[in-house]
């Protein structure tokens, strides 16, 4: 990415770590990386147009792009953005223990959103967005309100990660749908297949994952969401049951209204509801045991292990 920025965008090597701060220890800042991504997509679209003009079939293009400016420690930023006017986020951090950290986090999240918006506007004006599906997802959340040393300490911040699918003129009645229910990254394949009509008529369900285009009753579906340094969990709607691999330790919380999960709801559920939760816990233990065994024996994808 640095080589492309230097050759295509006129960035000097001294700009990365010098006063301009065009890079950070993770790589290239988002303003430059989105510019390079946009250039690539424009060039690939032009090549596609030429092929189609010759009567050749379209060739699908798959790209992964990683934004990194908003990675910890949230202090590293381009000089031009550091000096630029920014929104006042003080209502979100005044009085907090890690106020400075939250402020830095919000400013860099704003920077990432700003550059992504520029990229999407460019793709829209170039006519590329109408023939492209964009999936925005995160690998994990972050709890800046808890500092940067152990961001996974707050389960809700670490595991509830927002995502989006942008598919202009492809979503029909599902356009603008906001999903507040439990989902997982393994739902993306089914959803994209459903959007593109693969197979004919759409791809509603097959094994792992489900199409998020298809509405289901809120809170009906169970998703396993483990925090490796804390507890194993199963989530339904806003309810999160935390449990351990062996002991009988179980706690049930409404993660939407009780972010720090201090109020256990399990003592107040019916016997039938408790049994249902315990059944989901037992299934989660078996799933984790299955994958742990295969990971340790290096046979994750083998038919027999």
N, C-alpha and C positions, 0 to 999 in steps of 0.2 A: 504494500500500500504506500509506503514511504517512497519507494522507487517511482511509482506511478505519479505521485504528487509532485515529485521533483522534476520528472520529465514532461508531464502534461500540464501541470498547474503553475510551474515556475517557482516552486518552493525551494529555498536554499537549505542545505544541510544544517546550517547554523540556526535556522528558524525553529527547529524541533525543540531544542532545549534552551535556546537563547531567549532574549526578551519577548519575542513574538509568541512563544509557547504554543506552536502549532501542533505539538504532540505531547503525550504524557507517558508515564512508564508502561502503560498498557498498549500504546501504539499511537494511531493517528486520531485526532479529534474529529467529532461527528460532522462538523461543517465541511471539512475536506473529504471525508470518506463518502458522504452522501453526494457530493459533487462528482466524485469518481464513479460511484454507482450509477448516477444519472447519465453520465457520459457513456458508460458501458451499455446501458439499456437503450439509449438513443441509437448508438452505433449498431447494436444487434437488431433493432427494429428496422433500420434502414437496409441492413443485409437481408432481412426477412422479406421486406417489400420487393427487393430486386429479384429474389427467388420466386416469389409468387407471380411477378410480372412475366417471368420466363415459363410459367406453367408448372412450376415445381410445388410440391406440397409444403405446407408450413412445418417448421421444426420447433417443438416446444423447448423453452429455455427455463431451467431451474437455477435459482441463485439463492445463496445464503449470505446475509449481511449482518455483521455484529456491530452494534453501537456500544461504545465504551467510555464516552466522556463522563457519563453519570456513574461510573464505577467508583468505589472508594478510592481516595479519601475525600472526594467531592471538592477538593481545593484546587486541583489542576484544571486550568481553563485558558483558552486563547486570550491574548492581551486585549484584542478588540472587544471581546465579550466581557472581560473583567471591567473594562472602562465604560461599557454600555449601560444605559439606564435599564433597570429591571423592575418588575412588579414588586409591590410591598407584600411580603409573605409573613410579616411579623405576627399576625393574628394566629398563625399556626405554630409559632415557636416561643412567643413571649411567656416567660415564667417556667419554661421547661429546663430540666437539668442539663440537657445537651442542646441548648438553644443554638449555639454557633454551628454545631454539626447539622442540625435540622435545616437551618438557613442555607448552608452550603449545599445540602442535598437538594432542597427545593429549587435553588437557582440552577443547578446542573440538570435537574429533571426538566426544567423550563427550557434550558439550552437544547437538550436532546429533542424535545417536542418541537421547538422552533425550527431546527434543522430538518427534522422529518417532515414538517409542514411545507417547507420550501421545496423539498424533494417531491412530495406528492403533488404540489401545485405545478411543478415543472412537468411531471409525467402526465398530468391532466391536460395541460396546454399543448403538449406534444402529441396528444392522442393515444398515448401508450396505456393509460390507466383503463381504458375501455376494453383492452385485450389482455389484461393482467390481473392476477389474483395475488393480493398481498396479505400475508399472515404476520401479525405482530405478536410476539410471545416473549416471555422472560424465563430464564432458567431457575430463578428463585427470587423471593422478595428480599427486602432490606428493612431493618428497623432502626433508622437513624436516631430515633428517640431513646434508644438503648445504647448509643455509642457504636463504635466500629469494631470493637474487639470480638464481640460475640453476637453478631447480627441475628443469628438463628435463635437467640434466647427468647424472642417473642414469637411464638408459633404462628399467630395470625399474620404478622408482618412477613414472616419468612415463607409461608405456604400459600397465602391468598394472593395470587399474582394475576393482574388484569391482562387481558388479551383482546385482540380484534382481528376480524377478517374483512378486508376491503375487496369487493368483487363487483365492480360497476356493471349494472344491467344484467346481472346473473342471479340475483337473490330473490327476485319476485316479491312475494308477500313477506319474505323473511328479511327484507331490507330494513335496517334500523332496529332490528331485534336486540334487546338487551337481556342477557342471561344472568340471573342472580343465583342460579342453582349450582350445585356441585358439578364441576367438569374436570377433565384432565387433559394433558397434552396428547394422550393417545386417542382423543376424540377427533383430532385434526384430520387424520387420514380419511376417516369415514365422512367427515363434513365436506372436505374438498371433493371427494368422489361424488357425493350427493349434489354438490353445486355444479359440477361439470357433467353430470349425467353418465357417470361410469359406474356400473354398466348402464345400458339404456333404461331410462326410467328413474335412475338415481340409486344411491347406495345408502340404504337406511341403517342397516345393522349387520355386522358380521364378526362374531367373536369379541375381541377386545375393542372397546370404544363404541361410540354411537354418533350419528349425525346430529349436530347441534341445531340444524334447521328444523328438526322434528320436535314438536313440543310434547313434553310429558308432564305429568302432575308434579308440582314443586315438592321437593323433599322426598320423592319416591326412590330416586336412584342413589346408590351408595358408591362413594369414591374413597379409595384408600390413599391417605396423605400422610406419610411418615416423615418425621423430623429426626434424622439419624442421631443427633446429639441430645434429643429430648425424649419424646414418646412416640409410639406408633399410634395411628389415628384412623378412624373411619368417619367420613363426613356425609351427612344427608341434609340438603338444604343449607341452613345456617347452623345446624347442630353438629358438634364435633365431639366424638367419643375418644378419649385418650386412654391407652392401655399399654401394658408391657408384654414382653415376649413370654414370660413364665408366670409371674405373680398375678394375684387377683385384683391388682390395683386398676380401677376404672373410674373415670370422671366424665361427666357429660356437661357440655357448656353450649350456650348460644353465642357463637363467635361473632355474631353481628352486633349484639348489644352488650356483650361482656368480653371486650377485646383481650383483657388480661386473664380471662378465664378463672375468676375467683369464686364464682357461685355454681356449685355442683347441682345439676338438675336431676340427677339419677334417682335420688331418694324419693322424688315426687312422681315418678312415672308409674304406670300400671305394671302389674306382673307380666302381662303379655308384651308390653313395650320393652321391658327390661330383657326378657328372653330373646326378643328380636335383635336387640343391640348386642347381646352376648353371642348370638349366632353369627352376626357380622364380625365381631371381634375374633371368634374362632376361625372363621374363613380367612381373615386377614393374617392371622398367625401362620396358617398353612401356606398361604401364598408367599409370605416373606421367607418361610423356611425352605420352600421349594427353590426360590431364586437364590437364597443364600448358599444352599448346597451346590447348585449348579455353578455359581460364581466361583466358589472355592475350589471346585473340581475342574474348573476351566472347560465346562461342557454346556455353556448357557444355551446354545442353539442346537445341540445334538439331540437326535431322536432318543437315544438311550444314554444314561449317565450312571 
